[in-house]
Structure formats: C-alpha cells, structure tokens
Amino acid sequence: MTELDPQLMQQVRARFAYVDTCPFQGSRIFFENAGGALTLNSVVETSTKFAAIPDNQGRDNVASHGLVDTINKAKSDAADLFGASSGQFFVGESGTELLFRLVRNAATAAKAGGVILGSTIEHPATRSAAQHWAENTNRPYVSVPHDNETGLSRAENYAKYVTPDTRVACILHASPVTGMGMDVAAIAAAIRAVSPECYIVVDGVQNAAHGTLDIDSYDVDGYAISPYKMFSRHGYGFAWVSDRFMHAPHEQLIGGPETAWEFGTRDTGSYATFSDVVSYLDWLGAQTAPSENRRERLIGAGKAILAHEKALCDAMIQGIGNLSGLADMTDVEIIGGLDNPNRKGMVSFRIKGRASAEIVTALNERGIRTHTRKADHYSGNVLDPLGWSDCVRVSMCHYNTMDEVRSFLTAMTEISDL
Ligand SMILES: Cc1ncc(COP(=O)(O)O)c(C=O)c1O
C-alpha cells in the first residue's frame, strides 16, 4: 500500500479545518505542516466546549469530577498512542518548555560530575537546554556531529562519543530541517551500552505526526511533543517521563505528591483535544488496518501515514507522469539525497544561486504555502555545514494529496526555468 485510497482521503480531509483555504489568503495548498499541522475539526469543537467551563480540578463536585475524568482518559489514550505501559504523561506550556524541564530535571537528578551529550542535528530546544544545564551543573557539553549526507545522527555517531560518565543525553526523533527520522531505540541502546544509568531525553516534536510511536521499545526517560504539530492546537506541550525519572528528585510543590510532574492548574481542554487526536488516529487505523485491538489500529494508522507521505515525497522528488520532479530541475539540490529511507513527509531544497525566500514567495503567489529556513539559530546547525545560507522547506502530512504535489511541481517548473 502506498497512497491513501481517494475515498478515504476525502473522509480524512473532511475532518480537518482549513484543509484547502486560509482565512487570510483564500484558496491555498498547505505544505507548511512542520510549522504547525492542520487542526482537527473535533479539536476546534472540544476547545470551545472546555473554554466555557469555569470549574477547577480536584473539587468534590460533579463538574470537577468530570474534568478529572477527562484528564485521566487523555492520559490513558496517550499511553495507547505512545505505546507506553509505564511512566507518566503531563502537559506544559510548549514543546520547548517541556524539553527544557526534562533536561533541567535530568541534569539535577543525575549523579554529580560527568558530561551531558547531544548531537548537532538537534533543534535548539534540547541543544540550548543541554548546554545551559551543562554549564550550570559544571559539566562539559559533548556534541555528536551528524551526518551531512543523510541529514541524520545514527547510533554509530553516538557510540563514538558516549562515555561511562555520560549523565544526560538528548536525541532528536525527527529533524524539522532535514525531515529525516532517527532510530531512537538504536541510539538509546548505544548510549546505555556504555552508560546504563544515563538519563535520555527525546525531542519527539517533529516526529509525532509522521508514523508510529513506541515508547516501550525506546528505553528512554523523557519524551516531549507539541500537539499543534500533531493535529491538535497551540497552547500546550505534552510530555512523558519513565518510572525511574518520575520517582527521581524533581521540581515540585513542597508537600505535594512525590511523583507529580504537573505544574499548577491544567487546561482540561488541552487534554481533551489530545483525546480527539487519538480518536482520529484510531478511526484512521480502523480504515487502513482493521483490528479489535486499539494499539494495533493506532500502529496501522501510523504505517498508512508513513506510506502515503513516502509516496508524496517520492513523487515530489522524482516527478509524476510527464511532470518533472525536483531532481530533474536545473540546479536543484535536496537535503539528505534523492532516495533517503529515513525521510518523513519533508523535502528541503534550494536552487543553487537563487534566494530561497524568492522561491517561497513565488510559490505563495501560486497559492502554495511553504517556508524558508535560514542558517540562523534554528537551522544553521544543518545549513552551515552544507555551506547553504537557506533552503525551501516543503513539509507534508498524510492529508496532502498527489494533486497538490502536481500543482507544486507545475509551479516549480515555471519558477525554476527548468
Ligand atoms: C524538533 C522540534 N523541537 C522543538 C520544537 C519547538 O516546539 P514548540 O514550538 O512547541 O516549543 C520544534 C518546533 O518546530 C521542533 O520542530
């Protein structure tokens, strides 16, 4: 199976808000999913419903019990989606804030001394947190160089740098610049082989919308995502900590439950919208991989998503029918190569000698939204070693269609002077 069936695609698209129009621009194709994925209609409805409820959690009244039930249901839904049979889920302000919290608490919970390890492929959320807390806990920060050719950090790369005194290590699950997914389980195994007690924190923000999650198989301690990049909405981040990390000394209210990781009054609506995401993926799995078992349906949905995205990326790079792909266009260069099996819904490219911003504007004028990544503090870690000052990032999700890729290639044929 590759592309989603056209009838199913119609049903998928009907479930999302602003799938082909923008309230500011009108008709448009949305290839800016790494900046924020489309929002489920159910998430919009649920947000409105919960925004109107005045009650707080933890009271002995029927509304309060209802709110707590909603939160507990969302945590159980998240356990199914993430494939986590232990540990704890909690919400925070954003992906960045949660990753800082995970790294900070790992750095202070770990035995004194040693080093903090990260990789040059990481988003600045974990790179900044790890460097800040290395400095503030008097530890060197060690950086594993990623592989320019593939846009990845691999277990072999980490194995060269991990030492028995590595106290905290960060892993990026998928890059929002190269679009490549890392093998988290293999990297974690390489770290644990040398430093078994290391706290391992994973940035899952870019990966979350692109395939399956399987926390139980990763052997890590912390994992964070941003629900606005996974069909929910802005305003909260979602994290998981392992049993070990949950019980380790961490920031919390004095006298509060020892294992609590939540900070203050939660927005019940954010939890409720996370349940909407899981319900949606469950429905998608029921269409693509029917099973009596919910986890199996969720895995099936992830596989169908990845297969569809691969079909879109391959078409964008290699062309469709008579339409040339990016690979055929003069002076086009693609990050991570033309046939990278780790690619997850994203194609980042440049036309040598042309400003990427100019291409993004030309695409915008043709109703196609993409994004320029510059060699700044967000993307310089990937672009600088390539010697690129910028690139065009085309980021897709499973609700994007082959017709949209055709429109993109038609536009690029004009823009690139093929
Ligand atoms: C890999 C990665 N990590 C962290 C973040 C930051 O997430 P947030 O915007 O929720 O702070 C992003 C945002 O795009 C990201 O792609």
PDBQT file of the ligand as one rigid body, heavy atoms in Angstrom, charges set to zero:
ROOT
HETATM    1  C1  LIG A 501      12.082  19.177  16.620  1.00  0.00    +0.000 C 
HETATM    2  C2  LIG A 501      11.455  20.341  17.320  1.00  0.00    +0.000 A 
HETATM    3  N1  LIG A 501      11.687  20.525  18.625  1.00  0.00    +0.000 NA
HETATM    4  C3  LIG A 501      11.123  21.532  19.315  1.00  0.00    +0.000 A 
HETATM    5  C4  LIG A 501      10.273  22.427  18.702  1.00  0.00    +0.000 A 
HETATM    6  C5  LIG A 501       9.668  23.522  19.492  1.00  0.00    +0.000 C 
HETATM    7  O1  LIG A 501       8.337  23.211  19.805  1.00  0.00    +0.000 OA
HETATM    8  P1  LIG A 501       7.380  24.324  20.399  1.00  0.00    +0.000 P 
HETATM    9  O2  LIG A 501       7.053  25.246  19.280  1.00  0.00    +0.000 OA
HETATM   10  O3  LIG A 501       6.166  23.583  20.905  1.00  0.00    +0.000 OA
HETATM   11  O4  LIG A 501       8.100  24.987  21.504  1.00  0.00    +0.000 OA
HETATM   12  C6  LIG A 501      10.023  22.298  17.327  1.00  0.00    +0.000 A 
HETATM   13  C7  LIG A 501       9.164  23.258  16.650  1.00  0.00    +0.000 C 
HETATM   14  O5  LIG A 501       9.019  23.312  15.467  1.00  0.00    +0.000 OA
HETATM   15  C8  LIG A 501      10.612  21.215  16.620  1.00  0.00    +0.000 A 
HETATM   16  O6  LIG A 501      10.394  21.025  15.321  1.00  0.00    +0.000 OA
ENDROOT
TORSDOF 0
